[in-house]
């Protein structure tokens, strides 16, 4: 882990496209700003952990658990029914 000391309005670059700015320091809280390309997903750690847990739970879903989904979807005509 790289540890850096920064003051308010100072910045850190990660590669060529990600910039982290120290916006404000108040007591034990630091506000940071992050500039990154839209393709870079940025999450608070607790949100990231929750997403990972949900993804792992979804990966454990068996095909039998999904069998009732077809009843929830609207019925559409198939291409053979449309041509008749």
Residue pairs with C-beta under 8 A, 6 or more apart in sequence:
4 12
6 12
6 22
7 22
7 25
8 22
8 23
8 24
8 25
9 21
9 22
9 23
10 21
10 22
11 19
11 20
11 21
11 22
12 19
12 20
13 19
13 20
14 20
17 36
17 37
17 40
18 34
18 35
18 36
18 37
18 40
19 34
19 35
19 36
20 32
20 33
20 34
21 32
21 33
21 34
21 35
22 30
22 31
22 32
23 31
23 32
23 33
24 30
24 31
25 31
34 42
36 42
43 51
